[in-house]
Amino acid sequence: MIEGGGSKNSETNHNDNTENKSSATEKLYQGLAKLSMKLNYMLFDDDGSEKSKENTEEKSAEMDEEDTSESNNDVNEKDTNDTTSDIAEELFSRSISELMNRLFADDENIITDETEKDAKDEDTVTDSNQPEKTESDLETQDSQEVDKSDAAESDVEKKQDPIMEQIEKTLSTSEGIKALIERHPEKAELWKTQLEALDVLNDPDATPAEIRSAQAKLNSLKGQLLEMAVKDALIDAGFDVEPQQRVVEGESGGTRPDIIAKNNTDQPIEVFGVTIQPGETLSVECKCGGSPYMTNQLKNHIPNQLSGQEGTKILLTTSDIKDTPPGLAKAVCDRYGAKLVIANVGVEVIENAIKEVAES
């Protein structure tokens, strides 16, 4: 009896302790959950966080239901404790997370504003470090922009100029040169003799004197062909071209302009990027040769030739003039008010086309 009674009392005490511990744990979780809900409500009620309040009320209702279920069903005690723990942890975690976000949101904005301000200050400092442009610098910059614009415009005009395209096409191929020769039967005998002389250049037994003579005839021929191609293009454009060269007075003596043309129509004629009005005169000096020849001509002959030109003055050359000393051609043309027109074909191309005609 004593032993039996002792066992019963021991079992009863053990059950009571277990129940008390379970009840204490549950109360602790419930207390944490309520504390979290109060904290959430106190922190965010003023911001109108209806969603947070609804979640809090829903969790509270769930807790009340779980309390009721616990009192009626001891079998679900562990599930109830787990649910209560999850609710408390979720609410507490959400409250702390939102609290941290709100605490540091303003700091992030401040940092962003400060970063933008620093960037603006840096730009201001960079600009202030730049030397202030003087009036002379601004004029130089404007002049450079105008020069670039004029150069680009000149290139466009040259590429779109049908007269220049006709001249380049005539001189750059053997077919073009043959057509030019056929167009001028009055020159046929002279040009035939010059073409035959070019055979010496391919003769391994030719003497130095013969080679020099043949080279001189080639130089004369390519110059004549360039002049004739330009004359034909101007005639096709509507100009009246003087058939014979005549002597005019230059600053260093008499000179014979290669081409003197006049617009005898009642309409302006645009050529080489310039417009020749009715009754006005156009003078053209043609140069076909390599860069050493061009340099010598610019220094010794072209100035006098340009000074004696009439009306609108043009210096028309092969592309080899681009290899002369920088600025020389422009300086000479500017000095005499002439326009430099450069064909998009070099002397070597013309010479090869002439040689093909001679061999055919």
C-alpha positions as YAML, in Angstrom:
chain: A
units: angstrom
residues:
- id: 1
  name: MET
  ca: [0.00, 0.00, 0.00]
- id: 2
  name: ILE
  ca: [2.72, 2.33, 0.90]
- id: 3
  name: GLU
  ca: [4.67, 1.50, -2.19]
- id: 4
  name: GLY
  ca: [1.60, 1.74, -4.40]
- id: 5
  name: GLY
  ca: [0.59, 5.02, -2.93]
- id: 6
  name: GLY
  ca: [4.09, 6.40, -3.35]
- id: 7
  name: SER
  ca: [4.12, 5.46, -6.99]
- id: 8
  name: LYS
  ca: [0.82, 7.15, -7.63]
- id: 9
  name: ASN
  ca: [1.89, 10.33, -5.92]
- id: 10
  name: SER
  ca: [5.13, 10.35, -7.89]
- id: 11
  name: GLU
  ca: [3.28, 9.91, -11.18]
- id: 12
  name: THR
  ca: [0.88, 12.69, -10.28]
- id: 13
  name: ASN
  ca: [3.70, 15.06, -9.44]
- id: 14
  name: HIS
  ca: [5.46, 14.22, -12.69]
- id: 15
  name: ASN
  ca: [2.35, 14.98, -14.77]
- id: 16
  name: ASP
  ca: [1.81, 18.24, -12.92]
- id: 17
  name: ASN
  ca: [5.36, 19.36, -13.56]
- id: 18
  name: THR
  ca: [5.09, 18.53, -17.26]
- id: 19
  name: GLU
  ca: [1.84, 20.40, -17.60]
- id: 20
  name: ASN
  ca: [3.24, 23.39, -15.76]
- id: 21
  name: LYS
  ca: [6.32, 23.48, -17.97]
- id: 22
  name: SER
  ca: [4.21, 23.23, -21.10]
- id: 23
  name: SER
  ca: [1.92, 25.96, -19.83]
- id: 24
  name: ALA
  ca: [4.91, 28.20, -18.99]
- id: 25
  name: THR
  ca: [6.42, 27.72, -22.45]
- id: 26
  name: GLU
  ca: [3.14, 28.45, -24.13]
- id: 27
  name: LYS
  ca: [2.65, 31.56, -22.04]
- id: 28
  name: LEU
  ca: [6.14, 32.74, -22.93]
- id: 29
  name: TYR
  ca: [5.46, 32.38, -26.66]
- id: 30
  name: GLN
  ca: [2.08, 34.02, -26.29]
- id: 31
  name: GLY
  ca: [3.66, 36.87, -24.39]
- id: 32
  name: LEU
  ca: [6.27, 37.34, -27.11]
- id: 33
  name: ALA
  ca: [3.60, 37.27, -29.78]
- id: 34
  name: LYS
  ca: [1.51, 39.89, -28.00]
- id: 35
  name: LEU
  ca: [4.57, 42.02, -27.40]
- id: 36
  name: SER
  ca: [5.44, 41.82, -31.10]
- id: 37
  name: MET
  ca: [1.91, 42.78, -32.10]
- id: 38
  name: LYS
  ca: [1.93, 45.73, -29.74]
- id: 39
  name: LEU
  ca: [5.31, 46.83, -31.04]
- id: 40
  name: ASN
  ca: [4.12, 46.52, -34.62]
- id: 41
  name: TYR
  ca: [0.99, 48.51, -33.86]
- id: 42
  name: MET
  ca: [2.81, 51.25, -31.94]
- id: 43
  name: LEU
  ca: [5.49, 51.67, -34.65]
- id: 44
  name: PHE
  ca: [3.39, 51.63, -37.80]
- id: 45
  name: ASP
  ca: [-0.16, 52.64, -36.85]
- id: 46
  name: ASP
  ca: [0.55, 56.30, -37.68]
- id: 47
  name: ASP
  ca: [1.71, 55.44, -41.22]
- id: 48
  name: GLY
  ca: [-1.63, 53.89, -42.04]
- id: 49
  name: SER
  ca: [-0.25, 50.41, -42.45]
- id: 50
  name: GLU
  ca: [-3.62, 48.72, -42.72]
- id: 51
  name: LYS
  ca: [-2.08, 45.62, -44.14]
- id: 52
  name: SER
  ca: [0.17, 45.22, -41.11]
- id: 53
  name: LYS
  ca: [-2.76, 45.71, -38.73]
- id: 54
  name: GLU
  ca: [-4.85, 43.18, -40.61]
- id: 55
  name: ASN
  ca: [-2.03, 40.67, -40.46]
- id: 56
  name: THR
  ca: [-1.67, 41.36, -36.72]
- id: 57
  name: GLU
  ca: [-5.40, 40.91, -36.11]
- id: 58
  name: GLU
  ca: [-5.43, 37.73, -38.17]
- id: 59
  name: LYS
  ca: [-2.52, 36.31, -36.23]
- id: 60
  name: SER
  ca: [-4.17, 37.32, -32.94]
- id: 61
  name: ALA
  ca: [-7.42, 35.63, -33.98]
- id: 62
  name: GLU
  ca: [-5.48, 32.54, -34.90]
- id: 63
  name: MET
  ca: [-3.83, 32.60, -31.49]
- id: 64
  name: ASP
  ca: [-7.23, 32.88, -29.74]
- id: 65
  name: GLU
  ca: [-8.54, 29.97, -31.74]
- id: 66
  name: GLU
  ca: [-5.49, 27.97, -30.89]
- id: 67
  name: ASP
  ca: [-5.93, 28.84, -27.19]
- id: 68
  name: THR
  ca: [-9.51, 27.53, -27.32]
- id: 69
  name: SER
  ca: [-8.45, 24.44, -29.16]
- id: 70
  name: GLU
  ca: [-5.73, 23.82, -26.59]
- id: 71
  name: SER
  ca: [-8.16, 23.92, -23.68]
- id: 72
  name: ASN
  ca: [-10.50, 21.45, -25.43]
- id: 73
  name: ASN
  ca: [-7.94, 19.11, -26.94]
- id: 74
  name: ASP
  ca: [-4.71, 18.26, -25.15]
- id: 75
  name: VAL
  ca: [-3.64, 15.97, -27.98]
- id: 76
  name: ASN
  ca: [-2.87, 19.05, -30.20]
- id: 77
  name: GLU
  ca: [-0.81, 20.77, -27.49]
- id: 78
  name: LYS
  ca: [2.53, 20.38, -29.32]
- id: 79
  name: ASP
  ca: [1.12, 21.65, -32.66]
- id: 80
  name: THR
  ca: [-0.41, 24.61, -30.88]
- id: 81
  name: ASN
  ca: [2.88, 25.50, -29.24]
- id: 82
  name: ASP
  ca: [4.69, 25.23, -32.60]
- id: 83
  name: THR
  ca: [2.08, 27.43, -34.29]
- id: 84
  name: THR
  ca: [2.30, 30.03, -31.55]
- id: 85
  name: SER
  ca: [6.10, 30.01, -31.81]
- id: 86
  name: ASP
  ca: [5.97, 30.50, -35.57]
- id: 87
  name: ILE
  ca: [3.51, 33.38, -35.21]
- id: 88
  name: ALA
  ca: [5.63, 35.10, -32.63]
- id: 89
  name: GLU
  ca: [8.81, 34.65, -34.61]
- id: 90
  name: GLU
  ca: [7.21, 35.84, -37.86]
- id: 91
  name: LEU
  ca: [5.66, 38.95, -36.31]
- id: 92
  name: PHE
  ca: [8.76, 39.78, -34.33]
- id: 93
  name: SER
  ca: [11.02, 39.30, -37.39]
- id: 94
  name: ARG
  ca: [8.74, 41.39, -39.60]
- id: 95
  name: SER
  ca: [8.54, 44.16, -37.04]
- id: 96
  name: ILE
  ca: [12.30, 44.30, -36.61]
- id: 97
  name: SER
  ca: [12.86, 44.17, -40.40]
- id: 98
  name: GLU
  ca: [10.43, 47.01, -41.10]
- id: 99
  name: LEU
  ca: [11.86, 48.97, -38.21]
- id: 100
  name: MET
  ca: [15.39, 48.65, -39.64]
- id: 101
  name: ASN
  ca: [14.20, 49.62, -43.11]
- id: 102
  name: ARG
  ca: [12.54, 52.75, -41.79]
- id: 103
  name: LEU
  ca: [15.50, 53.65, -39.62]
- id: 104
  name: PHE
  ca: [17.99, 53.52, -42.50]
- id: 105
  name: ALA
  ca: [15.78, 54.66, -45.39]
- id: 106
  name: ASP
  ca: [16.57, 58.31, -44.72]
- id: 107
  name: ASP
  ca: [20.27, 57.53, -44.49]
- id: 108
  name: GLU
  ca: [20.20, 55.98, -47.96]
- id: 109
  name: ASN
  ca: [18.49, 59.05, -49.36]
- id: 110
  name: ILE
  ca: [21.05, 61.25, -47.68]
- id: 111
  name: ILE
  ca: [23.90, 59.21, -49.13]
- id: 112
  name: THR
  ca: [22.35, 59.36, -52.61]
- id: 113
  name: ASP
  ca: [21.86, 63.11, -52.37]
- id: 114
  name: GLU
  ca: [25.42, 63.60, -51.13]
- id: 115
  name: THR
  ca: [26.79, 61.44, -53.97]
- id: 116
  name: GLU
  ca: [24.92, 63.48, -56.59]
- id: 117
  name: LYS
  ca: [26.08, 66.68, -54.97]
- id: 118
  name: ASP
  ca: [29.71, 65.50, -54.98]
- id: 119
  name: ALA
  ca: [29.40, 64.58, -58.66]
- id: 120
  name: LYS
  ca: [28.04, 68.01, -59.51]
- id: 121
  name: ASP
  ca: [30.77, 69.67, -57.46]
- id: 122
  name: GLU
  ca: [33.40, 67.60, -59.29]
- id: 123
  name: ASP
  ca: [32.01, 68.68, -62.67]
- id: 124
  name: THR
  ca: [32.05, 72.28, -61.51]
- id: 125
  name: VAL
  ca: [35.66, 71.99, -60.39]
- id: 126
  name: THR
  ca: [36.66, 70.33, -63.68]
- id: 127
  name: ASP
  ca: [35.01, 73.11, -65.67]
- id: 128
  name: SER
  ca: [36.61, 75.77, -63.51]
- id: 129
  name: ASN
  ca: [40.04, 74.24, -64.07]
- id: 130
  name: GLN
  ca: [39.68, 74.71, -67.82]
- id: 131
  name: PRO
  ca: [41.42, 77.85, -69.05]
- id: 132
  name: GLU
  ca: [38.99, 80.54, -70.07]
- id: 133
  name: LYS
  ca: [38.92, 81.00, -73.82]
- id: 134
  name: THR
  ca: [40.00, 84.40, -75.02]
- id: 135
  name: GLU
  ca: [38.41, 86.25, -77.89]
- id: 136
  name: SER
  ca: [41.37, 85.26, -80.07]
- id: 137
  name: ASP
  ca: [40.85, 81.58, -79.22]
- id: 138
  name: LEU
  ca: [37.18, 81.81, -80.11]
- id: 139
  name: GLU
  ca: [37.98, 83.47, -83.44]
- id: 140
  name: THR
  ca: [40.55, 80.77, -84.20]
- id: 141
  name: GLN
  ca: [38.03, 78.05, -83.35]
- id: 142
  name: ASP
  ca: [35.39, 79.66, -85.58]
- id: 143
  name: SER
  ca: [37.93, 79.98, -88.40]
- id: 144
  name: GLN
  ca: [38.89, 76.31, -88.09]
- id: 145
  name: GLU
  ca: [35.24, 75.25, -88.17]
- id: 146
  name: VAL
  ca: [34.66, 77.37, -91.28]
- id: 147
  name: ASP
  ca: [37.73, 75.89, -92.97]
- id: 148
  name: LYS
  ca: [36.54, 72.35, -92.21]
- id: 149
  name: SER
  ca: [33.08, 73.19, -93.49]
- id: 150
  name: ASP
  ca: [34.49, 74.72, -96.67]
- id: 151
  name: ALA
  ca: [36.77, 71.73, -97.24]
- id: 152
  name: ALA
  ca: [33.92, 69.27, -96.77]
- id: 153
  name: GLU
  ca: [31.67, 71.32, -99.04]
- id: 154
  name: SER
  ca: [34.43, 71.50, -101.67]
- id: 155
  name: ASP
  ca: [34.85, 67.72, -101.61]
- id: 156
  name: VAL
  ca: [31.13, 67.22, -102.07]
- id: 157
  name: GLU
  ca: [31.04, 69.65, -104.98]
- id: 158
  name: LYS
  ca: [34.00, 67.93, -106.62]
- id: 159
  name: LYS
  ca: [32.44, 64.50, -106.29]
- id: 160
  name: GLN
  ca: [29.11, 65.71, -107.63]
- id: 161
  name: ASP
  ca: [30.58, 67.90, -110.40]
- id: 162
  name: PRO
  ca: [29.71, 66.17, -113.70]
- id: 163
  name: ILE
  ca: [32.39, 68.18, -115.51]
- id: 164
  name: MET
  ca: [35.15, 66.86, -113.25]
- id: 165
  name: GLU
  ca: [33.75, 63.35, -113.53]
- id: 166
  name: GLN
  ca: [33.88, 63.64, -117.34]
- id: 167
  name: ILE
  ca: [37.51, 64.83, -117.27]
- id: 168
  name: GLU
  ca: [38.63, 62.09, -114.89]
- id: 169
  name: LYS
  ca: [36.88, 59.37, -116.89]
- id: 170
  name: THR
  ca: [38.47, 60.57, -120.14]
- id: 171
  name: LEU
  ca: [42.05, 60.58, -118.82]
- id: 172
  name: SER
  ca: [42.08, 57.52, -116.56]
- id: 173
  name: THR
  ca: [41.38, 54.85, -119.20]
- id: 174
  name: SER
  ca: [42.76, 53.97, -122.62]
- id: 175
  name: GLU
  ca: [39.20, 53.97, -123.97]
- id: 176
  name: GLY
  ca: [38.71, 57.54, -122.79]
- id: 177
  name: ILE
  ca: [41.94, 58.72, -124.37]
- id: 178
  name: LYS
  ca: [41.12, 56.99, -127.67]
- id: 179
  name: ALA
  ca: [37.73, 58.72, -127.71]
- id: 180
  name: LEU
  ca: [39.41, 62.07, -127.02]
- id: 181
  name: ILE
  ca: [41.85, 61.55, -129.89]
- id: 182
  name: GLU
  ca: [39.05, 60.62, -132.27]
- id: 183
  name: ARG
  ca: [37.14, 63.76, -131.27]
- id: 184
  name: HIS
  ca: [40.03, 65.95, -132.45]
- id: 185
  name: PRO
  ca: [41.16, 64.90, -135.91]
- id: 186
  name: GLU
  ca: [43.11, 68.18, -136.20]
- id: 187
  name: LYS
  ca: [45.44, 66.80, -133.51]
- id: 188
  name: ALA
  ca: [45.52, 63.21, -134.77]
- id: 189
  name: GLU
  ca: [48.83, 63.44, -136.69]
- id: 190
  name: LEU
  ca: [50.69, 65.14, -133.82]
- id: 191
  name: TRP
  ca: [49.42, 62.76, -131.20]
- id: 192
  name: LYS
  ca: [50.16, 59.74, -133.39]
- id: 193
  name: THR
  ca: [53.80, 60.79, -133.68]
- id: 194
  name: GLN
  ca: [54.08, 61.27, -129.94]
- id: 195
  name: LEU
  ca: [52.49, 57.88, -129.22]
- id: 196
  name: GLU
  ca: [54.92, 56.14, -131.60]
- id: 197
  name: ALA
  ca: [57.84, 57.77, -129.81]
- id: 198
  name: LEU
  ca: [56.76, 56.03, -126.61]
- id: 199
  name: ASP
  ca: [57.89, 52.69, -128.03]
- id: 200
  name: VAL
  ca: [61.43, 53.82, -127.21]
- id: 201
  name: LEU
  ca: [60.61, 53.58, -123.51]
- id: 202
  name: ASN
  ca: [60.15, 49.81, -123.93]
- id: 203
  name: ASP
  ca: [63.27, 49.37, -126.11]
- id: 204
  name: PRO
  ca: [66.19, 47.92, -124.10]
- id: 205
  name: ASP
  ca: [68.65, 49.13, -126.77]
- id: 206
  name: ALA
  ca: [67.47, 52.77, -126.65]
- id: 207
  name: THR
  ca: [70.13, 55.34, -125.87]
- id: 208
  name: PRO
  ca: [69.79, 57.73, -122.92]
- id: 209
  name: ALA
  ca: [69.19, 60.59, -125.35]
- id: 210
  name: GLU
  ca: [66.39, 58.70, -127.07]
- id: 211
  name: ILE
  ca: [64.81, 57.88, -123.71]
- id: 212
  name: ARG
  ca: [64.93, 61.53, -122.63]
- id: 213
  name: SER
  ca: [63.34, 62.60, -125.90]
- id: 214
  name: ALA
  ca: [60.59, 60.04, -125.59]
- id: 215
  name: GLN
  ca: [59.92, 61.05, -121.97]
- id: 216
  name: ALA
  ca: [59.65, 64.68, -123.00]
- id: 217
  name: LYS
  ca: [57.08, 63.78, -125.66]
- id: 218
  name: LEU
  ca: [55.10, 61.79, -123.08]
- id: 219
  name: ASN
  ca: [55.08, 64.79, -120.74]
- id: 220
  name: SER
  ca: [53.93, 67.06, -123.55]
- id: 221
  name: LEU
  ca: [51.25, 64.62, -124.65]
- id: 222
  name: LYS
  ca: [49.70, 64.12, -121.21]
- id: 223
  name: GLY
  ca: [49.61, 67.91, -120.71]
- id: 224
  name: GLN
  ca: [47.91, 68.43, -124.07]
- id: 225
  name: LEU
  ca: [45.39, 65.68, -123.36]
- id: 226
  name: LEU
  ca: [44.48, 67.24, -120.00]
- id: 227
  name: GLU
  ca: [43.96, 70.67, -121.58]
- id: 228
  name: MET
  ca: [41.85, 69.23, -124.37]
- id: 229
  name: ALA
  ca: [39.73, 67.18, -121.96]
- id: 230
  name: VAL
  ca: [39.01, 70.30, -119.88]
- id: 231
  name: LYS
  ca: [38.16, 72.36, -122.98]
- id: 232
  name: ASP
  ca: [35.74, 69.71, -124.21]
- id: 233
  name: ALA
  ca: [34.04, 69.53, -120.81]
- id: 234
  name: LEU
  ca: [33.61, 73.31, -120.68]
- id: 235
  name: ILE
  ca: [32.22, 73.41, -124.21]
- id: 236
  name: ASP
  ca: [29.74, 70.69, -123.30]
- id: 237
  name: ALA
  ca: [28.73, 72.80, -120.26]
- id: 238
  name: GLY
  ca: [27.88, 75.77, -122.51]
- id: 239
  name: PHE
  ca: [31.06, 77.89, -122.53]
- id: 240
  name: ASP
  ca: [32.65, 79.46, -125.58]
- id: 241
  name: VAL
  ca: [36.32, 78.45, -125.38]
- id: 242
  name: GLU
  ca: [38.98, 80.38, -127.23]
- id: 243
  name: PRO
  ca: [40.53, 77.96, -129.75]
- id: 244
  name: GLN
  ca: [44.03, 79.42, -129.62]
- id: 245
  name: GLN
  ca: [46.16, 80.48, -126.70]
- id: 246
  name: ARG
  ca: [47.00, 84.16, -126.53]
- id: 247
  name: VAL
  ca: [49.55, 86.11, -124.62]
- id: 248
  name: VAL
  ca: [48.48, 88.04, -121.53]
- id: 249
  name: GLU
  ca: [50.61, 90.13, -119.21]
- id: 250
  name: GLY
  ca: [51.58, 88.61, -115.86]
- id: 251
  name: GLU
  ca: [53.48, 90.16, -112.97]
- id: 252
  name: SER
  ca: [56.73, 88.70, -114.28]
- id: 253
  name: GLY
  ca: [56.08, 89.06, -118.00]
- id: 254
  name: GLY
  ca: [53.87, 87.65, -120.70]
- id: 255
  name: THR
  ca: [52.16, 84.29, -120.27]
- id: 256
  name: ARG
  ca: [49.72, 82.13, -122.21]
- id: 257
  name: PRO
  ca: [46.75, 80.84, -120.17]
- id: 258
  name: ASP
  ca: [45.89, 77.26, -121.05]
- id: 259
  name: ILE
  ca: [42.16, 77.90, -121.31]
- id: 260
  name: ILE
  ca: [40.09, 81.08, -121.57]
- id: 261
  name: ALA
  ca: [36.34, 80.45, -121.66]
- id: 262
  name: LYS
  ca: [33.37, 82.82, -121.63]
- id: 263
  name: ASN
  ca: [29.76, 82.32, -120.69]
- id: 264
  name: ASN
  ca: [27.92, 83.79, -123.68]
- id: 265
  name: THR
  ca: [24.60, 82.25, -122.67]
- id: 266
  name: ASP
  ca: [21.80, 83.99, -120.82]
- id: 267
  name: GLN
  ca: [22.04, 81.59, -117.88]
- id: 268
  name: PRO
  ca: [24.66, 81.18, -115.13]
- id: 269
  name: ILE
  ca: [26.90, 78.12, -115.50]
- id: 270
  name: GLU
  ca: [28.20, 76.26, -112.46]
- id: 271
  name: VAL
  ca: [31.55, 74.53, -112.82]
- id: 272
  name: PHE
  ca: [34.38, 73.51, -110.48]
- id: 273
  name: GLY
  ca: [32.35, 74.72, -107.50]
- id: 274
  name: VAL
  ca: [31.96, 78.27, -108.83]
- id: 275
  name: THR
  ca: [29.18, 80.01, -110.75]
- id: 276
  name: ILE
  ca: [30.01, 81.96, -113.89]
- id: 277
  name: GLN
  ca: [27.35, 84.51, -114.73]
- id: 278
  name: PRO
  ca: [26.38, 85.44, -118.32]
- id: 279
  name: GLY
  ca: [29.13, 87.50, -119.93]
- id: 280
  name: GLU
  ca: [31.78, 86.52, -117.38]
- id: 281
  name: THR
  ca: [35.12, 84.88, -118.15]
- id: 282
  name: LEU
  ca: [36.73, 81.77, -116.71]
- id: 283
  name: SER
  ca: [40.51, 81.12, -116.95]
- id: 284
  name: VAL
  ca: [42.03, 77.70, -116.23]
- id: 285
  name: GLU
  ca: [45.68, 76.70, -115.82]
- id: 286
  name: CYS
  ca: [46.18, 72.92, -116.15]
- id: 287
  name: LYS
  ca: [49.05, 71.00, -114.55]
- id: 288
  name: CYS
  ca: [49.66, 67.27, -115.03]
- id: 289
  name: GLY
  ca: [52.78, 65.82, -113.39]
- id: 290
  name: GLY
  ca: [54.39, 64.32, -110.32]
- id: 291
  name: SER
  ca: [54.98, 66.11, -107.03]
- id: 292
  name: PRO
  ca: [58.55, 67.36, -107.92]
- id: 293
  name: TYR
  ca: [57.17, 68.91, -111.11]
- id: 294
  name: MET
  ca: [54.25, 70.45, -109.20]
- id: 295
  name: THR
  ca: [56.55, 71.92, -106.56]
- id: 296
  name: ASN
  ca: [58.80, 73.52, -109.17]
- id: 297
  name: GLN
  ca: [55.81, 74.95, -111.03]
- id: 298
  name: LEU
  ca: [54.32, 76.41, -107.85]
- id: 299
  name: LYS
  ca: [57.58, 78.18, -107.05]
- id: 300
  name: ASN
  ca: [58.64, 79.37, -110.51]
- id: 301
  name: HIS
  ca: [55.83, 79.49, -113.08]
- id: 302
  name: ILE
  ca: [52.32, 79.22, -111.62]
- id: 303
  name: PRO
  ca: [52.46, 82.60, -109.77]
- id: 304
  name: ASN
  ca: [53.06, 84.49, -113.02]
- id: 305
  name: GLN
  ca: [50.48, 82.40, -114.88]
- id: 306
  name: LEU
  ca: [47.76, 83.02, -112.25]
- id: 307
  name: SER
  ca: [48.57, 86.72, -112.10]
- id: 308
  name: GLY
  ca: [47.79, 87.03, -115.82]
- id: 309
  name: GLN
  ca: [44.51, 85.10, -115.79]
- id: 310
  name: GLU
  ca: [41.26, 86.89, -116.55]
- id: 311
  name: GLY
  ca: [37.93, 86.67, -114.75]
- id: 312
  name: THR
  ca: [37.47, 83.74, -112.40]
- id: 313
  name: LYS
  ca: [40.83, 82.02, -111.91]
- id: 314
  name: ILE
  ca: [41.24, 78.25, -111.65]
- id: 315
  name: LEU
  ca: [44.33, 76.10, -111.08]
- id: 316
  name: LEU
  ca: [43.36, 72.55, -112.08]
- id: 317
  name: THR
  ca: [45.87, 69.77, -111.33]
- id: 318
  name: THR
  ca: [46.22, 66.05, -110.96]
- id: 319
  name: SER
  ca: [46.11, 64.65, -107.43]
- id: 320
  name: ASP
  ca: [49.93, 64.71, -107.23]
- id: 321
  name: ILE
  ca: [49.81, 68.29, -105.95]
- id: 322
  name: LYS
  ca: [48.73, 66.89, -102.60]
- id: 323
  name: ASP
  ca: [52.31, 65.67, -102.12]
- id: 324
  name: THR
  ca: [53.88, 69.11, -102.48]
- id: 325
  name: PRO
  ca: [55.05, 71.03, -99.37]
- id: 326
  name: PRO
  ca: [52.05, 71.58, -97.08]
- id: 327
  name: GLY
  ca: [50.26, 74.86, -97.65]
- id: 328
  name: LEU
  ca: [52.30, 75.86, -100.71]
- id: 329
  name: ALA
  ca: [49.56, 75.40, -103.30]
- id: 330
  name: LYS
  ca: [46.96, 77.10, -101.12]
- id: 331
  name: ALA
  ca: [49.24, 80.05, -100.42]
- id: 332
  name: VAL
  ca: [49.92, 80.60, -104.12]
- id: 333
  name: CYS
  ca: [46.24, 80.36, -105.05]
- id: 334
  name: ASP
  ca: [45.17, 82.65, -102.20]
- id: 335
  name: ARG
  ca: [47.75, 85.23, -103.23]
- id: 336
  name: TYR
  ca: [46.22, 85.59, -106.69]
- id: 337
  name: GLY
  ca: [42.59, 84.91, -105.84]
- id: 338
  name: ALA
  ca: [42.50, 81.58, -107.67]
- id: 339
  name: LYS
  ca: [40.60, 78.42, -106.79]
- id: 340
  name: LEU
  ca: [42.53, 75.14, -106.54]
- id: 341
  name: VAL
  ca: [40.71, 72.24, -108.20]
- id: 342
  name: ILE
  ca: [42.26, 68.79, -107.79]
- id: 343
  name: ALA
  ca: [41.27, 65.92, -110.05]
- id: 344
  name: ASN
  ca: [40.73, 62.54, -108.43]
- id: 345
  name: VAL
  ca: [43.34, 60.95, -110.67]
- id: 346
  name: GLY
  ca: [47.15, 60.93, -110.53]
- id: 347
  name: VAL
  ca: [49.70, 61.37, -113.32]
- id: 348
  name: GLU
  ca: [50.79, 57.74, -113.12]
- id: 349
  name: VAL
  ca: [47.29, 56.56, -114.00]
- id: 350
  name: ILE
  ca: [47.20, 58.89, -117.00]
- id: 351
  name: GLU
  ca: [50.64, 57.77, -118.19]
- id: 352
  name: ASN
  ca: [49.64, 54.10, -117.97]
- id: 353
  name: ALA
  ca: [46.49, 54.80, -119.98]
- id: 354
  name: ILE
  ca: [48.54, 56.61, -122.64]
- id: 355
  name: LYS
  ca: [51.01, 53.71, -122.83]
- id: 356
  name: GLU
  ca: [48.14, 51.27, -123.32]
- id: 357
  name: VAL
  ca: [46.95, 53.35, -126.27]
- id: 358
  name: ALA
  ca: [50.47, 53.41, -127.72]
- id: 359
  name: GLU
  ca: [50.78, 49.65, -127.49]
- id: 360
  name: SER
  ca: [47.41, 48.95, -129.07]
...
